Amino acid sequence: MQKFVYEYATKVYFGEGAAKEHLAEAVSGFGERVMLAFGGGSVKKNGIYDEVKKILDEAGKKVIDFPGIMSNPTYAKVQEGAALAKKEKVDFILAVGGGSVIDCCKIVAAQAKTEKDLWEMEMKEHQFPAEVLPMGAVVTASGTGAEMNGGAVITNEEKIIKAGMAASAPRFAILDPVYTSSVPRMQVLSGAFDTLSHAMETYLGNSDEDNVSDDVALAVMRNTVANMRRLLKNKDDLQARGNLMWDSAMAENGILKVGRLTDFQAHQLEHQLGAYTDCNHGQGLAVIHPAYYRHIVKDAEGKFRRFGREVFGADTPETGVEALADFIKECGLPTKMGELKSKVEITPEILRNVADTCNVIKCNPRELSRDEIYDILMECM
């Protein structure tokens, strides 16, 4: 294994009733003025907003709403939130939602503490925020693992780039499987595929033999697949939803990545596809992964053999990739570009732009050329 420093930054409160039991205590040391951030309004319809706000009110907090955070949060929305946080002299941000809400709030928390343009600062100057507003997360839709790390994915619509940005991890995360009860099964499955992708891409990076991170990644993959199948049988299976919540956190809290390089090429392709199309992240990954893996399976045969055998019971590296493709169909996830919900028609020209502008990973089994990336994307048409 390579050298590493690992710090577990986020305190997790997991289980039914976690917000009622722990939220007041969790926010007690962070000042009076709390920005309550959420998405399109589902948390108001299902009662989660009212429950959380009541807890904050009873804890003596002054609540400032920041609503309307969209899937694939934009940099413009980040600036809106940062301006509101500055105007209202916010002491703490509480993100109530899924990965999009949490990601947006991470960057709001950083932008609110600097007059510099955070995008220019990170992307051009390669400097990262030294000070951020403290924040926490109440997770209502799992999959991204955003609640347990300091990274965020933000879409800069002006530049047509969807990319990772850095801030700091939430101080705490509330994970109550009941809060996901109203999330439709397909949305849960889409998020869970993102979890599976995180574990697969971490596993396929460069590592020495018998790396413990590989063993844990394979366990997370197996458990994710098993619980996705449970939800196919019963969308109200609360234990399966809870297992997937923890799978999501485990896949992106850094445990799988210590001491090794990772392969996140499929994520880079999907991010840039999302910049042009605004497609669902997990569903975009489901379309891209099999095509990408067919291109690199010969470059990491040992890893693909073990993946196929331990996750799907497959006999060869190639049949492991096809078992993944079959599983995607089994879940009813999209398998072609035309099945993705997109703000524009996905054309060869769009895919050429995606190939020419996406980030190219150099530590995966084999670095791809932009022409090969275009071929992979076209195979998904």
C-alpha atoms as one frame of an Amber mdcrd trajectory, in Angstrom:
protein
   0.000   0.000   0.000   1.065   3.595  -0.532   1.495   6.129   2.280  -1.685
   7.816   3.470  -3.225   9.962   6.185  -6.830   9.111   6.994  -9.131  11.137
   9.217 -12.764  10.271   9.799 -14.268  13.765   9.771 -18.027  13.137   9.918
 -20.003  11.922  12.916 -22.802   9.607  11.768 -26.160   9.095  13.448 -27.738
   6.065  11.785 -31.140   4.486  12.230 -34.852   5.083  12.517 -35.624   8.233
  14.491 -32.028   9.500  14.294 -33.045  13.122  13.636 -35.507  13.253  16.540
 -32.961  11.680  18.841 -29.754  13.456  17.826 -30.243  16.540  15.613 -30.751
  19.084  18.416 -27.568  17.916  20.114 -25.667  17.821  16.815 -26.400  21.487
  15.977 -26.055  22.775  19.545 -22.518  24.135  19.266 -22.720  26.003  15.977
 -24.428  29.336  16.607 -28.008  30.532  16.291 -28.553  31.184  12.567 -29.043
  28.015  10.518 -29.484  27.898   6.750 -31.890  25.038   6.008 -31.158  23.922
   2.447 -33.288  21.557   0.386 -34.332  20.694  -3.157 -37.524  20.884  -5.175
 -40.006  20.561  -2.338 -40.385  16.823  -1.748 -39.185  17.265   1.842 -42.128
  19.569   2.420 -44.606  17.120   0.908 -43.381  14.123   2.904 -43.135  15.950
   6.235 -39.355  15.813   6.678 -38.980  19.606   6.407 -41.580  20.185   9.136
 -39.950  17.621  11.418 -36.460  19.072  10.978 -37.606  22.681  11.317 -39.513
  21.871  14.498 -36.354  20.362  15.989 -34.348  23.460  15.029 -37.021  25.814
  16.372 -37.169  23.967  19.686 -33.371  24.118  19.846 -33.602  27.920  19.665
 -32.256  28.264  16.131 -33.183  31.019  13.686 -33.934  29.193  10.413 -33.193
  30.709   6.998 -34.554  28.652   4.091 -32.475  27.992   0.983 -34.814  26.020
  -1.322 -34.741  24.891  -4.949 -31.396  23.104  -5.208 -31.616  21.102  -8.409
 -30.234  17.728  -9.435 -26.782  18.379 -10.876 -26.443  21.622  -8.860 -25.162
  24.606 -10.776 -22.449  27.094  -9.910 -25.054  29.844 -10.192 -27.059  28.163
  -7.433 -23.893  27.994  -5.316 -23.447  31.748  -5.707 -27.078  32.334  -4.774
 -26.657  30.321  -1.602 -23.371  31.993  -0.694 -24.923  35.452  -1.139 -27.831
  34.453   1.115 -25.477  33.045   3.752 -23.483  36.289   3.800 -26.577  38.501
   3.877 -28.198  36.553   6.716 -24.927  36.091   8.632 -25.471  32.334   8.719
 -23.585  30.371  11.378 -24.321  26.850  10.129 -25.718  25.127   7.026 -27.973
  22.090   7.285 -28.437  20.238   3.992 -31.629  18.165   3.910 -31.731  15.985
   0.804 -29.593  13.783  -1.387 -26.175  14.225  -2.905 -27.098  17.242  -5.017
 -28.260  19.274  -2.018 -25.268  18.214   0.068 -22.765  18.932  -2.726 -24.218
  22.376  -3.350 -24.054  23.217   0.354 -20.414  22.162   0.658 -19.393  24.731
  -1.940 -21.798  27.357  -0.588 -20.074  26.864   2.778 -16.699  27.637   1.197
 -17.827  30.443  -1.123 -19.564  32.224   1.780 -16.207  32.639   3.527 -14.219
  34.179   0.671 -14.574  37.056  -1.763 -12.619  35.119  -4.383 -14.481  33.280
  -7.134 -14.177  29.699  -5.892 -14.283  28.132  -9.381 -11.407  30.287 -10.615
  -9.544  29.743  -7.360  -9.753  25.945  -7.540  -9.679  25.281 -11.281  -7.102
  27.866 -12.363  -5.066  28.785  -9.285  -5.283  25.265  -7.794  -5.881  26.767
  -4.374  -8.482  25.400  -1.999 -10.544  27.027   0.726  -8.883  27.354   4.104
 -12.076  28.414   5.884 -15.661  27.230   5.479 -18.944  27.574   7.289 -19.657
  24.426   9.306 -22.410  22.241   7.877 -24.277  19.022   8.501 -26.464  16.730
   6.423 -29.799  15.005   6.848 -29.820  12.399   4.087 -33.158  11.733   2.357
 -31.836   9.992  -0.781 -28.619   7.961  -0.770 -26.124   6.925  -3.423 -23.467
   9.597  -3.821 -21.885   9.236  -0.372 -21.645  13.038  -0.283 -22.473  13.106
   3.413 -19.097  11.651   4.389 -16.481  13.453   2.310 -15.334  16.938   1.376
 -15.769  16.706  -2.388 -18.643  18.037  -4.481 -19.652  17.870  -8.137 -20.913
  21.161  -9.556 -22.065  22.107 -13.064 -20.732  25.376 -14.444 -23.362  26.035
 -17.117 -21.507  29.030 -18.531 -18.388  26.955 -19.211 -20.306  23.694 -19.945
 -18.216  21.803 -17.414 -19.380  19.462 -14.654 -16.477  18.862 -12.318 -15.374
  18.021  -8.821 -14.692  20.816  -6.347 -13.296  20.652  -2.835 -14.485  22.122
   0.446 -14.804  20.154   3.679 -16.894  17.250   4.889 -20.105  17.749   6.892
 -19.531  17.791  10.641 -22.299  15.221  11.059 -24.743  13.192   8.991 -28.191
  11.912   9.939 -28.976   8.634   8.123 -32.544   7.497   8.762 -33.786   4.876
   6.265 -37.369   5.978   6.967 -36.527   9.317   5.350 -36.030   7.488   2.038
 -39.444   5.766   2.203 -41.114   8.159  -0.229 -38.239   8.069  -2.729 -39.405
   6.074  -5.798 -37.754   2.706  -6.354 -36.092   3.779  -9.635 -34.536   6.801
  -7.943 -33.190   4.562  -5.171 -31.798   2.113  -7.748 -30.198   4.950  -9.726
 -28.493   6.206  -6.580 -27.437   2.699  -5.628 -25.811   2.226  -9.023 -23.728
   5.317  -8.293 -22.618   3.560  -5.098 -21.752   0.441  -7.097 -19.818   2.574
  -9.567 -17.806   4.220  -6.753 -16.787   0.828  -5.404 -16.020  -0.640  -8.858
 -13.909   2.316  -9.951 -11.973   2.419  -6.698 -11.349  -1.324  -6.955 -10.106
  -1.103 -10.554  -7.410   1.441  -9.743  -3.803   0.447  -9.246  -3.085  -1.423
  -6.030  -0.797  -4.143  -4.785  -1.946  -7.738  -4.424  -4.032  -8.613  -1.327
  -4.859  -4.959  -0.696  -7.432  -4.808   2.111  -9.231  -1.961   0.320  -9.978
  -4.334  -2.572 -11.549  -6.838  -0.189 -13.753  -4.157   1.396 -14.717  -2.755
  -2.030 -15.844  -6.178  -3.219 -17.924  -6.603  -0.058 -19.601  -3.240  -0.654
 -20.319  -4.243  -4.274 -21.853  -7.569  -3.254 -24.016  -5.948  -0.607 -25.150
  -3.185  -2.960 -26.174  -5.704  -5.632 -27.975  -7.900  -3.071 -29.984  -5.008
  -1.659 -30.836  -3.565  -5.067 -32.318  -6.981  -5.854 -34.265  -6.886  -2.581
 -35.795  -3.566  -3.626 -36.800  -5.033  -6.978 -38.911  -7.517  -5.014 -40.226
  -5.046  -2.439 -39.807  -1.288  -2.865 -40.802  -0.790   0.787 -38.024  -2.994
   2.177 -36.720  -0.612   4.828 -33.791  -2.836   5.764 -32.605  -2.862   2.144
 -32.905   0.922   1.959 -30.865   1.216   5.157 -28.205  -1.171   3.879 -27.914
   0.877   0.687 -27.552   4.081   2.727 -24.554   2.633   4.544 -23.135   1.094
   1.353 -23.238   4.577  -0.143 -21.377   6.106   2.790 -18.802   3.294   2.850
 -18.095   3.662  -0.861 -17.149   7.343  -0.571 -15.897   7.977   2.961 -12.309
   7.277   1.928 -11.991   3.784   3.436 -11.807   2.117   0.005  -9.258   4.595
  -1.334  -6.522   4.605   1.287  -3.119   3.458   0.125  -4.001   3.161  -3.551
  -4.755   4.942  -6.816  -8.278   4.800  -8.238  -9.951   4.628 -11.656 -12.800
   7.104 -12.030 -12.837   7.364 -15.824 -16.506   6.349 -16.149 -17.405   9.056
 -13.652 -15.452  11.640 -15.627 -17.300  10.656 -18.812 -20.675  10.852 -17.090
 -19.927  14.174 -15.446 -19.201  15.793 -18.772 -22.180  14.053 -20.386 -24.237
  15.590 -17.585 -22.803  19.043 -18.327 -24.279  18.828 -21.833 -27.479  16.885
 -21.095 -28.366  17.299 -17.376 -29.065  13.548 -17.286 -29.480  11.588 -14.061
 -26.017  10.751 -12.748 -26.553   7.124 -11.721 -28.437   6.355 -14.907 -25.720
   7.918 -17.046 -23.182   5.705 -15.291 -25.333   2.640 -15.965 -25.255   3.412
 -19.685 -21.496   4.058 -19.834 -19.979   1.402 -17.571 -20.434  -1.782 -19.666
 -19.122  -0.141 -22.844 -16.116   1.282 -21.000 -15.341  -2.015 -19.290 -15.479
  -3.939 -22.577 -12.652  -1.673 -23.760 -10.392  -2.170 -20.729 -11.195  -5.718
 -19.610  -8.011  -7.117 -21.210  -5.928  -4.506 -19.398  -6.950  -5.699 -15.932
  -7.942  -9.321 -16.432  -7.067 -10.385 -12.896  -9.168  -7.666 -11.341 -12.109
  -8.251 -13.668 -11.920 -12.014 -13.063 -12.151 -11.532  -9.310 -14.879  -8.891
  -9.661 -16.987 -11.139 -11.896 -16.526 -14.179  -9.680 -17.114 -12.538  -6.290
 -19.888 -10.108  -7.223 -21.838 -11.995  -9.903 -20.535 -15.573  -9.851 -19.130
 -15.244 -13.379 -16.440 -17.556 -14.808 -14.261 -15.166 -16.838 -13.382 -11.459
 -16.923 -15.560 -10.962 -19.994 -18.582 -12.773 -18.558 -18.230 -10.626 -15.424
 -18.634  -7.493 -17.533 -21.644  -8.997 -19.297 -23.116 -10.001 -15.920 -22.895
  -6.339 -14.906 -24.666  -5.340 -18.139 -27.379  -7.937 -17.470 -27.795  -6.658
 -13.908 -28.354  -3.133 -15.213 -31.156  -4.477 -17.429 -32.540  -6.513 -14.517
 -32.866  -3.296 -12.508 -34.647  -1.510 -15.347 -31.902   1.118 -15.558 -31.156
   2.719 -18.939 -28.738   0.912 -21.221 -28.601   3.384 -24.141 -28.193   7.143
 -24.465 -31.650   7.478 -25.980 -33.202   6.163 -22.753 -31.723   8.969 -20.653
 -33.841  11.983 -19.800 -31.899  14.841 -21.387 -32.402  18.582 -21.852 -31.090
  18.208 -25.419 -31.113  15.489 -28.045 -28.019  13.362 -27.564 -26.301  13.343
 -30.944 -22.880  12.202 -32.213 -21.869  15.871 -32.159 -22.753  16.174 -28.472
 -20.785  13.013 -27.703 -17.799  14.314 -29.631 -17.864  17.419 -27.434 -18.083
  15.257 -24.327 -15.093  13.181 -25.459 -13.054  16.268 -26.278 -13.705  18.061
 -22.982 -13.915  15.332 -20.324 -11.128  14.750 -17.834  -8.867  11.857 -18.892
  -7.703   9.661 -16.012  -4.103   8.420 -16.115  -4.060   5.931 -13.243  -6.727
   3.525 -14.470  -5.897   0.171 -16.129  -5.187   1.998 -19.389  -5.260   5.669
 -20.340  -7.766   6.283 -23.127  -7.380   8.547 -26.115 -10.172  11.000 -26.833
 -11.004   9.107 -30.011 -11.450   5.892 -28.016 -13.607   7.750 -25.499 -15.761
   8.923 -28.403 -16.000   5.327 -29.645 -17.119   4.194 -26.169 -19.801   6.867
 -26.041 -21.009   6.046 -29.541 -21.317   2.397 -28.555 -23.858   3.593 -25.985
 -26.121   5.163 -28.642
